Structures are given as C-alpha cells and as structure tokens.
Amino acid sequence: MTPVHRRRKEVLDRLSRIEGHVRGVRKMVEEERGCPDVLLQIVAVRTALNKVGRIVLEDHVETCLANAVKQGKAERYISDLTEALSRFL
C-alpha cells in the first residue's frame, strides 16, 4: 500500500514558487546585479528549500513511518530515513 502524503499539494506549491525564485536569481546574475543582492536571494532559496525538506520529513514520519510501524516494518523505514537525513543535513 502506497502511503498518501497529506502535504503533497503544499510541497508542490512551494516548489513552484522556489522555481520562480531561482529564475529570478538567474536573471539577477544575467543583469549583473550586485553580489550582495544575489547572495541574499540565494539564502532565501536555501531557506525555502529547507522548509520544503522539513515538510517532506514531517509528512514521511506521519505517513510512511507510522504505516511501517503498524505493519511491523519500522526497521527498514528507520534505516532509509536515517540515510536520507544524513544526506539532507
């Protein structure tokens, strides 16, 4: 059974906004805007991506991991989550 991610739409909406923001940063570079301005926008993109990552993690714990525990498959999911978190962080 594939878990239903309750916050899927929120994640997709945020990713769409991030795509637009990244295009804006690219335009700033093309227009040779000041480095401090570009760096500030890059920080904003990173912050937005970190927020999306947090939402995905929360959703994973609330859906996938909760279902795995109910099905007695928690060890595998915890191992996968630990590996993903080490890469994310």
C-alpha positions in Angstrom: 0.0 0.0 0.0 1.4 3.4 -1.0 1.0 6.0 1.7 -0.9 9.1 1.0 1.2 12.2 1.6 -1.2 14.7 3.1 1.0 17.7 2.4 1.8 16.9 -1.3 0.0 19.9 -2.7 1.7 22.3 -0.2 5.1 20.8 -1.2 4.3 21.2 -4.9 3.1 24.7 -4.5 6.2 25.7 -2.6 8.5 24.1 -5.1 6.8 26.0 -7.9 7.5 29.3 -6.0 11.1 28.2 -5.5 11.5 27.5 -9.2 10.3 31.1 -9.9 12.6 32.4 -7.3 15.6 30.6 -8.8 14.7 32.0 -12.2 14.7 35.4 -10.6 18.2 34.8 -9.2 19.4 33.7 -12.6 18.0 36.9 -14.1 19.8 39.0 -11.4 23.1 37.3 -12.4 22.4 37.9 -16.1 21.7 41.6 -15.4 24.9 41.8 -13.3 23.2 42.8 -10.1 25.4 43.3 -7.1 26.8 40.2 -5.4 25.3 41.0 -2.0 21.9 41.2 -3.6 22.4 37.9 -5.4 23.7 36.2 -2.3 20.8 37.4 -0.3 18.4 35.8 -2.8 20.4 32.6 -2.7 19.9 32.5 1.0 16.2 32.9 0.6 16.1 30.0 -1.9 18.1 27.8 0.5 15.7 28.7 3.4 12.7 27.9 1.2 14.2 24.5 0.2 15.0 23.7 3.8 11.4 24.4 4.7 10.2 22.1 2.0 12.6 19.4 3.3 11.2 19.8 6.7 7.6 19.4 5.4 8.6 16.3 3.5 10.3 14.9 6.6 7.3 15.6 8.8 4.9 14.1 6.2 7.2 11.0 5.9 7.2 10.4 9.6 3.4 11.0 9.9 2.5 8.7 7.0 5.2 6.3 5.8 6.9 5.7 9.1 3.6 5.4 11.0 2.3 2.9 8.5 5.6 0.9 8.7 5.3 0.7 12.4 1.7 -0.6 12.1 2.9 -3.2 9.6 5.9 -4.3 11.6 8.4 -2.9 9.0 9.8 0.0 11.1 13.4 -1.1 11.0 13.7 -0.8 7.2 12.0 2.6 7.1 14.1 4.0 10.0 17.2 2.8 8.2 16.1 4.5 5.0 15.1 7.7 6.9 18.4 7.8 8.7 20.3 7.6 5.4 18.2 10.3 3.8 18.6 12.6 6.8 22.4 12.2 6.8 22.4 13.4 3.2 19.9 16.1 3.8 21.7 17.5 6.8 
